[in-house]
Amino acid sequence: MREKQSFTKIDIAKDLAQTLYKNTTPESQKKCVEILDKIAWIIGAALINEKDVKWQGLLAIKQYILPERRGRNPQTGEVETYPAKRKVRCHLTRDLKHIVCDDPMTSTYFEYRR
């Protein structure tokens, strides 16, 4: 079985540079990395301000509060109370799930963009 390779931010920047600038020079890739970093910063700022993020066709990031709970420390057996905390959950949109899980050539996403 072959090892899975990750599609990194640099790979995305190369594809984005090819789409936007019709080339993949170091300057165009650097601009695209800056765009991706800015998008990540904007999403992070929205989450810090307790806003959910909905990116149509890609993903939805929702926040929820995990309530205070009681648990047991396995080393000591002592019952402890764990404080409430904010959690973040990321969901792929239906379009992206359809692309990943079904045959991509029959996907409505690709038919729409051909």
Beta strands, then each sheet from edge to edge (+ up, - down):
strand 1: 53-55
strand 2: 59-66
strand 3: 69-72
strand 4: 79-82
strand 5: 85-92
sheet 1: 1+ 2- 5+
sheet 2: 3+ 4-
end
